[in-house]
Amino acid sequence: MNPLHRDAKTSSKLLLIGWAMLILIPASLYIFSVTMFPRIELDTHFAQLLYWITSTGTAPYGIATGIVILIACYRSLAKPQFLQLVLAVSISMAATLSLNHFLKPFFAEARPYAALLAQESLLNTDDFYQHNKKNKRAMISTAVEQLEVARNDINLSSAIKGHWQHEVGYSFPSGHTLFAVTLALVVSFYLLLAGQTLLPTALFSWAIAMGFSRMWLGMHWPQDVLASTVIGGIIALSSIAVIQTLLIRVNRVQKLSANE
């Protein structure tokens, strides 16, 4: 047995500490009313980097992200742990997709970029969200062109313009953050069990960067990222608990069978 292996309790404690750190960042921004958008220039290399980060959680690239992470875990985990990880990830991803789909129309919150366009009298958000996706994308395209004429201090790269036009749904919660936090927590638990620390650190850093990218690019408010971080943690821990409970029961049955 690898001496670096940890028990489930120790791994869970480390996971909870990491989750608390993930929550603390957007919570601080929300409590102190820190405005994240528009804060940076959106036609710079830094903005493009943020777009690349956010793309790792955007379909279809998010699927590729998940596959790459699972491949890395396959090389780092024993087969039984890897199978548990795959089951936990499957459960958690199904839950996040379903919940995100339900919550967005329930809260019906406009995205920060849409609120900015409304502030400049270039978009009526009440009317905007009543249109179908095709019409909303055309409306955003027109409004963005007018924004760049009206505001000399706001210029968007072509990639970010395209992202605004593509993401025309409601804001709350942040599906990208929900995806990143949930995946990072579930995967990190099993890696921590195996004594790994480097990849969990990278995953937590990615989840933090994802939240900042969503806020800086005008896609989400701090409260969206905060709520998604809390919800993602609950889903991740619940999925892990389900798999661990099933594992304990299977082991008990096997022991009873062996003793008979």
C-alpha positions in Angstrom: 0.0 0.0 0.0 1.3 3.4 -1.0 2.2 5.3 2.3 0.8 8.5 0.7 -2.7 7.0 0.5 -5.3 8.7 2.7 -8.4 7.5 4.4 -11.9 8.8 3.4 -12.2 11.0 6.5 -8.9 12.8 5.9 -9.7 13.2 2.2 -13.2 14.6 3.0 -11.7 17.1 5.5 -9.2 18.3 2.8 -12.1 18.5 0.3 -14.2 20.6 2.7 -11.3 23.0 3.3 -10.9 23.4 -0.5 -14.6 23.9 -1.0 -14.6 26.6 1.7 -11.8 28.4 -0.1 -13.8 28.3 -3.3 -16.8 29.8 -1.6 -14.8 32.5 0.2 -13.7 34.2 -3.0 -17.2 35.0 -4.6 -18.7 35.4 -1.2 -16.2 38.2 -0.5 -16.9 39.9 -3.8 -20.7 39.7 -3.2 -20.5 40.9 0.4 -18.3 43.9 -0.4 -20.3 44.7 -3.7 -17.2 44.4 -5.9 -18.0 45.2 -9.5 -16.3 42.7 -11.8 -17.7 44.0 -15.1 -16.9 46.1 -17.0 -13.5 46.1 -15.2 -11.0 44.9 -17.9 -10.5 45.6 -21.6 -12.2 42.9 -23.6 -10.0 43.0 -26.7 -6.6 42.2 -25.0 -4.6 39.0 -24.7 -5.7 38.7 -21.1 -9.4 38.8 -22.1 -8.6 36.1 -24.8 -7.0 34.0 -22.1 -10.2 34.3 -20.0 -12.2 33.3 -23.0 -10.1 30.2 -23.5 -10.6 29.3 -19.8 -14.3 29.8 -20.0 -14.4 27.7 -23.2 -13.2 24.6 -21.2 -16.7 24.6 -19.7 -18.6 25.4 -22.8 -20.2 22.7 -25.0 -18.7 20.8 -26.8 -15.3 21.7 -25.3 -16.5 20.9 -21.8 -16.9 17.3 -22.8 -13.3 17.3 -24.0 -12.3 18.8 -20.7 -14.0 16.0 -18.8 -12.4 13.3 -20.9 -8.9 14.8 -20.5 -9.4 14.9 -16.7 -10.7 11.3 -16.6 -7.7 10.1 -18.7 -5.3 11.8 -16.2 -7.2 10.1 -13.4 -7.0 6.7 -15.1 -3.3 7.0 -15.1 -3.2 8.0 -11.4 -5.8 5.7 -9.8 -6.3 2.0 -9.2 -9.0 0.5 -11.3 -11.6 0.2 -8.4 -11.1 3.9 -7.5 -11.3 5.0 -11.1 -14.6 3.1 -11.6 -16.0 4.8 -8.4 -14.8 8.1 -9.8 -16.6 7.6 -13.1 -19.8 6.7 -11.3 -19.6 9.7 -9.0 -18.9 12.1 -11.9 -21.8 10.6 -13.9 -24.2 11.2 -11.1 -23.0 14.7 -10.3 -22.9 15.9 -13.9 -26.5 14.6 -14.5 -27.6 16.5 -11.4 -25.8 19.8 -12.4 -27.2 19.8 -15.9 -30.8 19.2 -14.7 -30.6 21.7 -11.9 -29.0 24.4 -14.1 -31.7 23.9 -16.7 -34.4 24.3 -14.0 -33.0 27.3 -12.1 -32.2 29.7 -15.0 -35.8 30.3 -16.1 -37.0 30.2 -12.5 -34.8 33.1 -11.4 -34.9 34.8 -14.8 -31.9 37.1 -14.1 -30.3 39.1 -16.9 -26.6 38.7 -17.6 -24.2 41.6 -16.7 -23.5 42.3 -20.4 -27.3 42.5 -21.1 -27.7 44.8 -18.1 -25.0 47.0 -19.5 -26.6 47.2 -22.9 -29.9 48.0 -21.2 -28.2 50.7 -19.2 -27.0 52.3 -22.5 -30.6 52.0 -23.8 -29.5 49.6 -26.5 -31.5 46.6 -25.2 -34.8 46.1 -23.4 -34.1 43.0 -21.2 -37.8 42.5 -20.4 -38.5 42.2 -24.2 -35.2 40.5 -25.1 -35.8 37.3 -23.1 -39.2 36.8 -24.6 -37.6 36.1 -28.1 -36.3 32.8 -29.4 -32.6 32.2 -29.4 -32.0 33.1 -33.1 -33.7 36.5 -32.6 -31.8 37.2 -29.4 -28.5 36.6 -31.0 -29.4 39.0 -33.8 -30.4 41.6 -31.2 -27.2 41.2 -29.3 -25.1 41.6 -32.5 -26.8 44.9 -33.3 -26.6 46.2 -29.7 -22.9 45.3 -29.4 -22.1 47.3 -32.6 -24.0 50.3 -31.3 -22.2 49.9 -27.9 -18.8 50.1 -29.4 -19.8 53.3 -31.2 -21.4 54.8 -28.0 -18.7 53.8 -25.6 -15.1 54.4 -26.7 -13.9 52.6 -23.5 -15.5 49.3 -24.4 -14.1 47.2 -27.3 -14.7 43.4 -27.7 -12.6 40.9 -29.5 -14.4 38.9 -32.1 -14.3 35.8 -29.9 -16.0 37.6 -27.0 -18.5 39.2 -29.3 -19.3 35.7 -30.5 -19.6 34.4 -26.9 -22.0 37.2 -26.0 -24.1 36.3 -29.0 -24.0 32.6 -28.2 -24.8 32.8 -24.5 -28.2 34.6 -24.6 -29.9 32.7 -21.8 -30.4 33.8 -18.2 -27.6 34.4 -15.8 -28.4 32.7 -12.5 -26.7 30.3 -11.7 -23.4 30.0 -13.6 -23.5 26.7 -15.4 -19.8 26.9 -16.2 -18.9 27.4 -12.5 -21.3 24.7 -11.5 -19.6 22.3 -13.9 -16.1 23.2 -12.9 -16.6 23.2 -9.1 -18.6 19.9 -9.1 -16.1 18.1 -11.4 -13.1 19.5 -9.4 -14.5 18.4 -6.1 -15.5 14.9 -7.1 -12.3 14.2 -9.0 -10.1 15.7 -6.2 -11.7 13.4 -3.6 -10.6 10.3 -5.3 -7.2 11.7 -6.1 -6.7 12.7 -2.5 -7.6 9.2 -1.5 -4.7 8.0 -3.7 -2.3 10.5 -2.1 -2.3 12.9 -5.1 -2.0 16.6 -4.5 -0.7 18.2 -7.7 -3.8 17.5 -9.9 -6.3 18.5 -7.2 -4.5 21.8 -6.8 -4.7 22.3 -10.5 -8.4 21.4 -10.6 -9.2 23.9 -7.8 -7.2 26.6 -9.5 -9.2 25.9 -12.7 -12.5 26.2 -10.9 -11.4 29.5 -9.4 -10.3 30.8 -12.8 -13.5 29.7 -14.3 -15.6 31.8 -11.9 -13.4 34.8 -12.5 -13.6 34.4 -16.3 -17.4 34.3 -16.1 -17.5 37.5 -14.1 -14.8 39.5 -16.0 -16.4 38.6 -19.4 -19.7 40.0 -18.3 -21.5 36.6 -18.3 -22.3 36.3 -14.6 -22.6 38.3 -11.3 -20.7 37.4 -8.2 -23.9 35.9 -6.6 -24.2 33.6 -9.6 -20.7 32.2 -9.1 -21.3 32.0 -5.3 -24.5 30.1 -5.6 -23.0 27.8 -8.2 -20.0 27.1 -5.9 -22.3 26.2 -3.0 -24.6 24.1 -5.1 -21.8 22.4 -6.9 -20.2 21.4 -3.6 -23.5 20.0 -2.3 -23.9 17.9 -5.4 -20.3 16.7 -5.4 -20.4 15.7 -1.8 -23.8 14.0 -2.2 -22.5 12.0 -5.2 -19.4 10.9 -3.4 -21.5 9.9 -0.3 -23.8 7.8 -2.5 -20.9 5.9 -4.1 -19.1 5.5 -0.8 -22.3 4.2 0.9 -22.8 1.7 -1.9 -19.2 0.6 -1.7 -19.5 0.0 2.1 -22.6 -2.1 1.5 -21.0 -4.1 -1.3 -18.0 -4.8 1.0 -20.3 -6.0 3.8 -22.1 -8.3 1.5 -18.8 -9.8 0.2 -17.5 -10.3 3.8 -20.7 -12.0 4.8 -20.6 -14.3 1.7 -16.9 -15.1 2.4 -17.7 -16.1 6.0 -20.6 -18.4 5.1 
